[in-house]
Amino acid sequence: MIPKEWQLEPHYEPTFSWFSREPHTLQFMGQEISPRESEDYPGWYFSHGSFPQIVDSLEEALTQLKSRLKHWNLSDIFGRPAPYQASKSERKKMLADLLGAPIVPPPPGYDPDKDEPPPPLLKCKWELGNYLLVAAINYTPFRPELSTYFDQPNNPIYSLVGQVCTLQAATLADLEREDEDEDFEAEWKELAVGTVHLEGNRLTVGFWSHTFEAHTPVYGVAYKEASFEDEKMSYYLSSEAKE
C-alpha cells in the first residue's frame, strides 16, 4: 500500500489573464519576448497574467476569483494594474457570468508526472474594449513535502527505487561556513548517476553505496527528491537524472 504522504493531494490555481488585440513585445526577467498570437484565442496576444497562487480547494479558488473580480484587484506579478477599468455594472455582469460558468471535475486518475496538463476546470472570458480578460481555475495536484526517518516505510527514497537518479553531496563543514559567511558558497559535487536500490539502510546509486543509521532524518517529496545527512556530508537525491 502506498504511504499516505506519497499520494497526490488536490490543489487549484485561480488565474486571470489579459490579452490584447495589438501585439506587444513583452519584458520578463530582463529579456524581451516576441509577441505570439494565442492558439486558444485567435486574434489576441497575451499581455500579462495575475499573480499565481495555489489553494487547497475548488471553493477557495472560486472565492478568490469572485473577490478579485468584484474589487477589480487584477494587478499582475509586477504590481501593474489592470489595463482596463470596468464599471460597477460591468463587474456585476461579469460576476454573474463567472458564477454561471460550468465547472468540469478533475480527470480521474490524472498523474502530473506522466500526463499532459488537463484543460482548466473553469474558464470564463470577457471582451473589454481592446482587451480580453480570461478567468480560469487550473487543477494542479502535487505531493506534499514530508519528514521521516531512514528506516521508516514512508521514506521517500523507497519511491525512487528502480529509477535512474542523480546523487549530489556537500560537506557539513562547507554548509555551516556558508551560513556564517555570505561570500562563501558550498560546493555540491555529483557523487553518482544511476539506478537506485535500498536494502535495509544501505543505499546504492549506480556504483556508489553507503549504509546510513536507521534514525537518520530524511526530508523530501515522493517520486521526486530526498535529502539526508551522515556525520560529514549532506546528500541530495533527485529523480531528475542528468544526461
matplotlib code that plots the C-alpha trace (Angstrom):
import matplotlib.pyplot as plt

x = [0.0, 1.3, 2.0, -0.4, 2.4, 3.3, -0.1, -1.1, -3.1, -5.6, -4.7, -6.1, -4.7, -7.1, -5.8, -6.7, -5.0, -5.1, -4.9, -4.6, -5.6, -2.3, 0.9, 3.5, 6.9, 6.9, 9.7, 10.4, 13.4, 15.4, 14.6, 12.4, 9.7, 8.3, 4.5, 2.8, -0.9, -2.8, -3.7, -6.8, -7.9, -7.1, -6.6, -5.5, -2.0, -1.0, -0.4, 0.1, -1.4, -2.3, 0.0, -0.2, -1.4, -2.1, -5.1, -6.3, -10.0, -12.1, -14.4, -11.4, -10.2, -13.7, -13.9, -10.6, -11.8, -15.0, -13.3, -10.7, -13.2, -15.6, -12.9, -11.1, -7.9, -6.3, -2.7, 0.0, 3.0, 4.9, 2.1, 1.0, -2.8, -5.4, -5.2, -9.0, -11.2, -14.5, -17.6, -19.7, -22.4, -19.8, -18.4, -21.8, -22.5, -19.0, -19.6, -22.9, -21.1, -18.4, -20.9, -22.9, -19.8, -19.7, -17.1, -15.6, -14.5, -10.8, -10.0, -10.0, -6.5, -4.7, -1.0, 1.0, 4.2, 3.0, 0.0, -0.3, -1.9, -5.7, -7.9, -9.0, -11.8, -13.4, -12.9, -14.8, -13.8, -14.9, -14.1, -13.4, -12.5, -9.2, -8.6, -9.7, -9.9, -9.9, -10.6, -9.7, -9.1, -6.4, -6.1, -2.6, -2.3, 1.1, 2.7, 3.5, 6.9, 7.5, 9.8, 10.6, 13.5, 15.6, 14.1, 10.5, 8.3, 7.3, 11.0, 10.7, 13.9, 11.8, 9.6, 12.8, 13.9, 14.4, 14.7, 17.8, 18.6, 21.3, 23.0, 24.9, 26.6, 28.2, 30.3, 28.5, 31.5, 31.1, 27.3, 28.0, 30.5, 28.0, 25.5, 28.1, 29.8, 27.6, 30.5, 31.1, 29.2, 29.3, 30.2, 27.7, 29.5, 27.9, 28.6, 26.6, 24.1, 22.4, 19.6, 18.6, 18.5, 17.7, 18.2, 17.6, 19.5, 22.1, 21.5, 23.0, 23.0, 24.8, 28.2, 28.0, 26.9, 26.6, 24.9, 23.1, 21.9, 18.3, 17.1, 18.8, 16.2, 15.0, 13.2, 11.7, 8.9, 7.9, 8.9, 10.9, 13.7, 15.1, 17.7, 19.6, 22.9, 25.6, 28.4, 30.2, 28.0, 24.7, 23.1, 20.5, 18.9, 16.9, 14.8, 16.0, 19.0, 21.5, 22.0]
y = [0.0, 3.4, 5.6, 8.5, 11.0, 9.8, 10.3, 13.3, 16.0, 18.1, 21.8, 24.5, 27.6, 30.5, 32.9, 36.0, 36.5, 39.6, 39.5, 42.5, 43.0, 44.6, 42.6, 44.0, 42.8, 41.6, 42.2, 39.4, 39.0, 41.4, 39.6, 40.5, 38.0, 38.4, 38.6, 35.4, 35.0, 32.9, 29.4, 29.4, 32.9, 33.7, 37.4, 38.0, 38.4, 37.6, 40.8, 39.7, 37.5, 37.8, 36.7, 32.9, 31.3, 27.7, 26.9, 23.7, 23.6, 24.4, 26.5, 28.6, 29.1, 30.3, 32.6, 34.2, 34.8, 36.4, 38.6, 39.9, 40.5, 42.3, 44.6, 44.7, 43.6, 42.4, 43.6, 41.3, 39.7, 43.0, 45.1, 46.6, 47.5, 46.1, 47.7, 48.3, 49.8, 48.1, 49.9, 48.5, 47.3, 45.5, 43.9, 42.8, 41.1, 39.5, 38.1, 36.6, 35.1, 33.6, 32.1, 30.6, 29.1, 25.3, 23.6, 20.4, 17.9, 16.9, 14.0, 10.7, 9.1, 12.2, 12.0, 15.2, 13.2, 11.3, 13.1, 16.4, 19.2, 18.9, 21.8, 24.3, 23.1, 26.5, 29.1, 32.4, 35.2, 38.8, 41.2, 44.6, 47.2, 46.3, 43.6, 40.1, 39.0, 35.3, 33.8, 30.2, 27.6, 25.0, 21.6, 21.3, 18.3, 17.6, 15.5, 17.2, 17.6, 15.0, 14.5, 10.9, 8.6, 6.2, 3.0, 4.1, 2.7, 6.2, 7.1, 8.9, 7.1, 3.9, 5.7, 6.3, 2.6, 1.3, 4.8, 6.4, 9.3, 11.8, 11.9, 15.1, 15.9, 18.8, 18.7, 19.8, 22.0, 23.9, 24.3, 25.6, 28.1, 29.1, 30.0, 32.2, 33.7, 35.3, 35.4, 31.7, 29.1, 25.4, 23.1, 20.4, 17.5, 14.9, 11.5, 9.2, 8.9, 5.5, 3.2, 3.5, 0.5, 0.4, -2.7, -2.1, 1.1, 0.6, 3.0, 2.3, 4.7, 3.3, 2.2, 4.3, 2.7, 3.7, 2.5, 5.1, 5.0, 3.8, 7.0, 9.3, 12.1, 12.2, 15.1, 15.1, 14.6, 11.1, 10.2, 13.4, 14.1, 13.3, 15.0, 13.4, 13.5, 11.4, 12.6, 14.6, 15.0, 16.3, 14.4, 15.3, 12.5, 13.7, 11.9, 14.5, 12.5, 14.4, 13.1]
z = [0.0, -0.9, 2.1, 2.6, 2.4, -1.1, -2.6, -4.7, -2.9, -4.9, -5.4, -7.6, -9.2, -9.9, -12.6, -14.6, -17.9, -20.1, -23.9, -26.3, -29.9, -30.6, -30.4, -28.0, -27.1, -23.5, -20.9, -18.4, -16.2, -18.3, -21.5, -24.5, -25.6, -29.1, -29.3, -30.4, -31.3, -28.8, -30.0, -27.7, -28.7, -32.3, -33.0, -29.4, -27.9, -24.3, -22.4, -18.8, -16.0, -12.4, -9.5, -9.4, -6.1, -5.2, -3.0, -1.4, -2.6, -5.6, -3.4, -2.3, -5.9, -7.0, -3.9, -4.9, -8.5, -7.2, -4.7, -7.1, -9.9, -7.5, -6.2, -9.6, -7.9, -11.1, -10.9, -12.3, -10.7, -11.0, -9.5, -12.8, -12.7, -15.0, -18.4, -18.4, -15.7, -15.6, -14.3, -11.5, -13.9, -16.0, -12.9, -11.8, -15.1, -15.1, -11.6, -12.8, -15.8, -13.5, -11.1, -14.0, -15.8, -15.8, -13.6, -15.0, -12.4, -12.3, -14.6, -12.7, -12.3, -13.5, -12.8, -13.3, -13.6, -16.6, -18.2, -20.1, -18.0, -18.2, -19.5, -16.9, -14.6, -15.1, -17.8, -18.4, -20.8, -21.4, -24.2, -22.8, -25.5, -26.9, -24.3, -23.5, -19.8, -19.1, -15.7, -15.1, -12.4, -13.2, -11.5, -10.0, -7.7, -6.1, -3.4, 0.0, 1.4, 4.2, 7.1, 8.3, 9.1, 7.0, 8.4, 8.0, 5.2, 4.1, 3.4, 0.0, -1.1, -1.4, -4.0, -6.2, -6.1, -9.6, -11.1, -12.6, -10.3, -9.5, -6.1, -5.0, -1.8, 0.1, 3.3, 6.5, 7.2, 4.0, 4.6, 8.1, 6.7, 4.0, 6.8, 8.6, 5.6, 2.9, 0.5, 0.7, -1.3, -0.5, -3.4, -4.3, -6.0, -8.1, -6.5, -8.8, -11.5, -11.7, -10.7, -7.0, -4.7, -1.0, 1.0, 4.7, 5.4, 2.6, -0.3, -3.7, -6.6, -9.6, -8.4, -5.2, -2.0, 1.7, 4.9, 7.0, 10.6, 11.0, 12.6, 10.0, 9.3, 5.7, 4.0, 0.6, -1.9, -3.0, -6.6, -6.8, -4.3, -0.9, 1.4, 4.3, 6.2, 7.8, 10.1, 7.5, 4.4, 3.3, 0.4, -2.2, -4.3, -7.3, -9.9, -12.5, -13.7, -15.8, -19.3]

ax = plt.figure().add_subplot(projection="3d")
ax.plot(x, y, z, "-o")
ax.set_aspect("equal")
plt.show()
